[in-house]
Amino acid sequence: MMNENNCFADLKVLDISQGVAGPYCANMLWQYGAEVIKIEPPAGDWGRHVGTTVFGQSALSISYNVGKQSVCIDAKQEAGREAIRKMAAECDVFVQNFRPGIVEKLGLSYEDLKITNPGIIYISISGYGPSGPYAFAPATDSVMQAETGIMSANYDQEGNPQKIGILMVDVLSGMFAAQQALAAIYRRQCSTARQGEHIQLNLFDACAAFQQSNLIEHTLNPVKIKTAVSAPNGVFDTQNGKLNVLALNNDQFERLCKALNRQDWLEDARFVNNTERMKHRAVLHGELDTMLAARTNEEWQDVFRQYEVLHAPVRNYDQVMQHPQAEFNQTVDYFEQSPGLSLPYVFIPGLLQKPILNRAPDIGEHTIEVLQKFNFSQEQIDALIAAQAIRQIKKEEI
């Protein structure tokens, strides 16, 4: 029976994925209200050890595992794998992002799990897909940014491809996966048979979908895709910072000309429309470089706001979190990951109700508690502990 106030509250998600894409998919389902149980090996999710870490967790691991319960199971042992299968039999969604063939070897594939749970929604996320010439090729965020044209589209002034400095490939893949999971949940809810399904996504296709307009642009005009689609459009130095200034059409360009007191540009044939302005982009940007350097960010923002010119200061993360609109919107919530360590957290935009913000768990923090909820007897739990197939973290380790 679904909870009337939150139709996701009765959903159980079993997340055996690691890194970003799978964990973020499961994390999004938690944000919608589902209960998410994360299965980790004794060494933990490899994402725990990437980048800056604190008390055994990285920023990456904390971000995408907030709110979950952690169960430590050694899936190299048959007893551990059987424990996972027993839990999966009572779950609605199963998330994994291992290389093709791994879950089949472990006996944790969709075909394996649907035997005891035909209604399970099974999410598989891979690099290139389960088959094909690149199916077993290594795939990371950086690899995919290079492989799928993202770096090529994001080039510097010398034309050198550049990586975007966030894990955008993994994050957007996780978002697509969560979207597909929600669609599958709806389809199952609408079906009298209540059948589950196997949804397979891959990072390569996710990147291609993300760049749909660029692919059309390239087909229509097969030259190097410009990072800007209008002129002027760029980041310019002021006396005390950097300011992004742009005009997308003639009306916006006219407003910019008035703000800069350069109405003469409106009579210049080189700037009559965006096509001509793009041809003479270097001229416009050179003029803007000189003019904007004469005042501060704050002075230019006052002028540009008066004329409704498209602009924004280039902010660092401290400034983003302290942004007046972020404070008004309550964009950023805070939680205590460990005593005295308060960290920022941004929920999915538009949530009708935010879940209680709980810290990201340590490895095996909830093992016994969760197994008991899945009707493992104390005898079974003791046997798993004795065989070192599961691990329960000690309270003093938390």
N, C-alpha and C positions, 0 to 999 in steps of 0.2 A: 504494500500500500504506500503510495507516494505521499510525502509530507505536503500538505496543502500550501504552506508558505514557501517551501523550497523543494521543487521536484527532484533536485539532485541530492538531497540529504540522505536518501536511502541507497544511493549508488556507492558501490565499493570498487575502488581502482587498485589493481596490483601492478606496481611499477618495478620492473627488474632492469630498467634501462640505466645507462650511465652517461655522464658528460652533460650535454645541454639540451639537445633536441627532444629526446624522450622525456627526461625529467621536467622540462618546461611544459610539454604537453600535459603531463600528469598534474603539474602544479597549477595549470590553468583550470583543470577540472576541479581541483581543490578550491580554487577561488570561486567557482560556481556553486560550491557547497558539498561536493563529493568527499567521501572518506578515502584518503590515499595512503596505502601501505607500501613503503619502499623496501624492496628486498636487496640487501647488499652482501657481497662476499666478505670474508674476514678482513681483507685488506681495505675494504670500502670501495665506494664509487671512485673511479680514477679522477673524476672531476674535483674531489676533495683536495687534491694535491697540486692543482694548477694555479699559478699566480700567487698573490699574497695570501698567506694562510694565518689563521689565528685559532688556537686550540684544536688543531687538526682539521680545520675546514677553510676552504678558499672562499673568496667573494662569490665566485661562480657557483660553488656548491651550495652556499647559504641561499643565494638568490632563487635558485630553482628547486629547492627542497624545503623551503619554509612550509610549515603546516603539516608535513607528512609524519607518519610513524615509521621508524626504522626497525626492520627485522633482519638480523644477521644470519644468513644461511649459507653453508658451503655447498654450492650446487655441483661441486666435483664428486660429491658422495651421493650415492643413490638415495640414501635416507633423506638427504637435503632436497634432492629433486622431487622426491615423493611428497615431502612437506609442502613444496611450492605447488605441486599439482592439487593437493588437498585444499589449499587455500584458494587456488584459481577456480575450483569447482563451485565456490560460493561468491565469486566476484562478477561484476558486470563488465568491467573493462580490464584488459591486460595490455601493458605497454612494454615493448622491447625494441632496442636499437642495435643489436649485435650484427656482426658480419653475416652474410648469407650462409646458411648451413649450421651455424652454432646452435640455435635453439632446437633444430632437428636432432643433432647429436645428443643434446641434453634431455630429449623427450619432452620438450616444452613448446613444441610448435602448435599452431592453430589446430592442426589435425589431431594432435595428441589431446589438447585441452577440451575440444568440443565434444569428445566422447562422453565426458561426465558433465559437461556444461554447454549444451547446444546453443544457449542464448548468449554466450560470451562474445564481446566485441573485442577483437584482437588487433592491436595496432603495431605494425612493423615499420620501422624507419631504418633505411640503409643509405649508403652513399650514392649508389647508382641504380639500385634496383636488385631484385633477387636473381636475375639472370642477365645474360648478354655479355658482350666483350669486355666490359669494365666492372662486372658484378663484384669481383674480388679485389679490385684496386683499392688502395687506402684512400680514405676521404676525410679530410678535416675542413674546418672553416676556411683556412688559408688556401688549401688546395682547390676548394670549390670556387672561391673568389677568382682564382686564376683560371680555372677550367671553364667557367661558364660566362666569361666576358665581363664580370663585375669590375675586375682590376683594369681591364682595357677601357671601360667606360669612365673610370675614375682616374684620369691621368693628370699629371702636373703640367706646368707651362711648357716644359721641354718635351712633353708627349710621353713621359715615362709612366707605365701603369703603376697604380698604387693600391695597397690594401686599405679597405675601410677599417678603421681602428676599433670596431666592435665585432662581437661574434654574431653578425647579422644573419649568416647562412643558417647556423644552428637555431637561432631564435625564430626566424621566420618559418623554418621547417617544423619546429615545435608548435607554432601557431596554426599552420596548415593542418598538422596532425590533430590538434585539439578540435579544430573546426570539423574535420571529418568524423572524429569520435562523436561530437554532438549530433551531427547529421545521422550517424548510425544509431545512436540512442533514440532519436526521434523515429526513425524507420522501424526500429524494434518495437517501440511503444505503440505505433500505429498498426502493427501486424498482429493478427490473431495467433499466428504460430509462435511469436516471440523469438524468432530465430536471430542468432548472432551473425557476425560476418567477419571476414578477414580484410582489413584495410592495409594496403601497402603503399608507403610513400618513400621518396628518396630525395636526398639533398639536391641532386642535379636537376630534377624536374621542378623542385621548389624554387631554385634560383632562376630557371627559365621562366616560370610563371610570374615571378616577381619583376622580371624585366620585359614584360609583354610589350609595352609601348616602345621600348628601345629596339626590340626585334622588328616591329613594324617600321619604325623610323629608319632603321638600317636598310630594310628592304626597299623602301621608297627612295632612300638617298644613301647608297652604299659607300659612304665616306666615314671617316672616324667620327663617332658620335661626340658631339660637343658637350662639355659638362654644363654649359648654360644654353638655354633656348632663346634667350633674348639679350639685348644690349641697351643700356649698360646693365651689367649683372655681375657683381663681384664683391670681394672683401677689400676694404680700403683702410689705410692707417689714418688715425686721427692723432691729436696731440697726446691722448692718454689711453688709447686702445685701438680696437678694430671695429669697423662697422660694415655690415652687409647692406648694400644699396642696389636696387634693381627697378626696372620698368618693364612690364610684360606687354604693354600695348601703347598706342598713341596717347590715350587719355592719361595714363600713368606717367608717360614721358613728359607730357605737358606740365603735369604737376611738379615733377622733378625740376624742370627748367625754371618754373616760377620760384620754387624754393631756393634754387641756386642763383636766382637773378640772371639767368642765361636764356632769356627769351629769343636771343639771336639764333639759338639752336633750332628753334621752330621754323625758321626761314631757310635753314641750311638744307640743301638737296641731299646731302649725305645722311641726314637723319630723318627723312620724310616718313619712313615706316620702319618696322622692325627688320625687314630684310636688308634695307640699306644700312641701318644701324649696326647690324651684325657684321656687315662688310667693313665697317669703319669702327669696330669695337675698340681697337687699340687707341684710336684718337680720343674717343669718349673716356676711356679708362685713364688715359694719361692726364686729361683735364681734371677728372675727379680725384686722381691721386694728389694733384697740387692743391685743389680747393679744400678737400676734406682734411688735409694735414694742418690747415690753419686754425682749426677749432677743436674743442674737446668732443668726446662722445655725447656728453650731456647737452652741450650747446646744439649740436647737429640734431639730436633727437627732438629737442624742443621745436626746431624749425621744421623738421620733416613731419612731425605730428600735426603741426598747423596746416600743412598742405596735403596731408594724407599720402605721403610718399612711402612706398614699400621699403622698409628698413628694419634692421635689428642689430643690436650690439652682439659681438661674438662673446658669449659667456662661458666661464668655466663652470665646473659642476657645483661648486659652492654657491655661485651666483644663481644657478638654475634652481637649486633647492630653496634659495632665499627670494626667488622671484615673487613680486607682489601678486601675480596671478596664481602662482603655485600655492601661496599662503591662502589666498581667497578660496581657491578650488579645493583646498586640503589635498593637494596632489600627492604629497609625501607623508606617509605614516612612518612611525618609528617603533622598533621593538628591541628588546634586550636579548641579544644572542648569548651573552654570558654576563655575569654580574659586572655592572659598570660599563658594559660595551653596548651602547645604543647605536643601532644601524637603521638607515633609511630603507623604506620599501614602498614601491609604487604598484598598486593593484591594477588589474585590467580596467581601462576606462569604461564608465557606464554601468558598473555593477549596481544592481538595485539594493543589494545588501552585502556588505563586506564580511567575510568570515573573521573569527577571532584570530588575530595575528600571533601565531606561535613560532618559537624559534626553530631553526633547522635542527633536526635531531643528530645525535652522535650515532656511530655505527652500533646497531643492536640495542639501542636505548629502550625499545618497546617490545623486544622479542617475545618474552614470556607472556606479557599482557595481551599481545595480539594473538598469539597461538591459543591462548585460553578462550578468546572471543570466537576463534574458529573451531572450538570444541575439541582441541587436543587435550587428552587426559594428562594428568600430572605424571603418570607412568610413561606416556609417550614423550613428554617434554624432557623428563629425566634421562630417558634413553638417548634422545637426540643430543643432549648436553654431554652425556658420557662418551658418545661417539664423536664429539666435536663437530657435529653436523650443524649445530646452531650455537650462537653465542649471545648471552645476555650481559650487557654492560653493567658493571657494578656502580652503585649510586655514587661512590666516592670518585669514580672516573668522570662523572658528568660535570 
